[in-house]
Amino acid sequence: MATTPPIRIGIYGPEENCTSGARGCTLWPLGYAAMVQAAGAMPVPLGQTVRARAWPHVLADLQGVIWTGKAHPDGQPSAEEERLCHWSRKNGLPLLAVDAAMHALNAVYGGSLHLDLTRERPEALQHRHPPEPGLRHAIMIPGDTRLGGIYGEGELVVNSEHRRAVARPANGFRVSAVALDGVIEAIEAESATWFAIGVQWRPASASASGLDIQLFRGLVIAAQERLGGKRKKARAASTSAA
């Protein structure tokens, strides 16, 4: 009996520090690779740079990408990161951008960034030191968003380890989660054909919620749907040629 090849999810950027033991919720292991496996897919580490390799070659055998990101002093993406975004959008490759990667994704498409929330939004919560133990705070997720379909509508508690945040969402993106002080915590592509979500929290770290597995499952489901659509097109083309 023929077996279905596993969904392959690339991990571009630094991995979480996995030396601190089991995550706080104790339900899932630490790290992006481990969470991809827990969500039913195969992780493919891409490293922190693709160097001379072209993205079409790197992504050819992948069905989705997790971009963990690295903060740039001015908040602007590198040329390599811009090419990743444009190739993913053009080809409908599901993309999950985390923390600094969300900032870069937002900048690629014309959005702006708060480089220092303490200075630029003095009325905001102390996002590095919220009142709850473990650097966590609540966010609100609208039900009419892709993120709402993944987590459910309403309040969710996430980790908070950031000094920067999206100020103005990019063209073609909408806000899909905000903290209780109005700071943007997630954005997503408005396109129905491109799964592209950026989240401010770190869903594979030791302080992540047990519910964060849903984010990785959502990415895997989007990858499966894209792969299924490509296979249908290939069969249709083969039938027409015959």
Secondary structure in CASP SS format (residue, H / E / C, confidence):
PFRMAT SS
TARGET T0000
AUTHOR 0000-0000-0000
METHOD secondary structure of the structure
MODEL  1
M C 1.00
A C 1.00
T C 1.00
T C 1.00
P C 1.00
P C 1.00
I C 1.00
R E 1.00
I E 1.00
G E 1.00
I E 1.00
Y E 1.00
G C 1.00
P C 1.00
E C 1.00
E C 1.00
N C 1.00
C C 1.00
T C 1.00
S C 1.00
G C 1.00
A C 1.00
R C 1.00
G C 1.00
C C 1.00
T C 1.00
L C 1.00
W C 1.00
P C 1.00
L C 1.00
G C 1.00
Y H 1.00
A H 1.00
A H 1.00
M H 1.00
V H 1.00
Q H 1.00
A H 1.00
A C 1.00
G C 1.00
A C 1.00
M E 1.00
P E 1.00
V E 1.00
P E 1.00
L E 1.00
G E 1.00
Q C 1.00
T C 1.00
V C 1.00
R C 1.00
A C 1.00
R C 1.00
A C 1.00
W H 1.00
P H 1.00
H H 1.00
V H 1.00
L H 1.00
A C 1.00
D C 1.00
L C 1.00
Q C 1.00
G E 1.00
V E 1.00
I E 1.00
W E 1.00
T C 1.00
G C 1.00
K C 1.00
A C 1.00
H C 1.00
P C 1.00
D C 1.00
G C 1.00
Q C 1.00
P C 1.00
S C 1.00
A H 1.00
E H 1.00
E H 1.00
E H 1.00
R H 1.00
L H 1.00
C H 1.00
H H 1.00
W H 1.00
S H 1.00
R H 1.00
K H 1.00
N H 1.00
G C 1.00
L C 1.00
P C 1.00
L E 1.00
L E 1.00
A E 1.00
V E 1.00
D C 1.00
A H 1.00
A H 1.00
M H 1.00
H H 1.00
A H 1.00
L H 1.00
N H 1.00
A H 1.00
V H 1.00
Y C 1.00
G C 1.00
G C 1.00
S E 1.00
L E 1.00
H E 1.00
L C 1.00
D C 1.00
L H 1.00
T H 1.00
R H 1.00
E H 1.00
R C 1.00
P C 1.00
E C 1.00
A C 1.00
L C 1.00
Q C 1.00
H C 1.00
R C 1.00
H C 1.00
P C 1.00
P C 1.00
E E 1.00
P C 1.00
G C 1.00
L C 1.00
R E 1.00
H E 1.00
A E 1.00
I E 1.00
M E 1.00
I E 1.00
P C 1.00
G C 1.00
D C 1.00
T C 1.00
R H 1.00
L H 1.00
G H 1.00
G H 1.00
I H 1.00
Y H 1.00
G C 1.00
E C 1.00
G E 1.00
E E 1.00
L E 1.00
V E 1.00
V E 1.00
N E 1.00
S C 1.00
E C 1.00
H C 1.00
R C 1.00
R C 1.00
A E 1.00
V E 1.00
A E 1.00
R E 1.00
P C 1.00
A C 1.00
N C 1.00
G C 1.00
F E 1.00
R E 1.00
V E 1.00
S E 1.00
A E 1.00
V E 1.00
A E 1.00
L C 1.00
D C 1.00
G C 1.00
V C 1.00
I E 1.00
E E 1.00
A E 1.00
I E 1.00
E E 1.00
A E 1.00
E C 1.00
S C 1.00
A C 1.00
T C 1.00
W C 1.00
F C 1.00
A E 1.00
I E 1.00
G E 1.00
V E 1.00
Q C 1.00
W C 1.00
R C 1.00
P C 1.00
A C 1.00
S C 1.00
A C 1.00
S C 1.00
A C 1.00
S C 1.00
G H 1.00
L H 1.00
D H 1.00
I H 1.00
Q H 1.00
L H 1.00
F H 1.00
R H 1.00
G H 1.00
L H 1.00
V H 1.00
I H 1.00
A H 1.00
A H 1.00
Q H 1.00
E H 1.00
R H 1.00
L H 1.00
G H 1.00
G H 1.00
K H 1.00
R H 1.00
K H 1.00
K H 1.00
A H 1.00
R H 1.00
A H 1.00
A H 1.00
S H 1.00
T H 1.00
S H 1.00
A H 1.00
A C 1.00
END
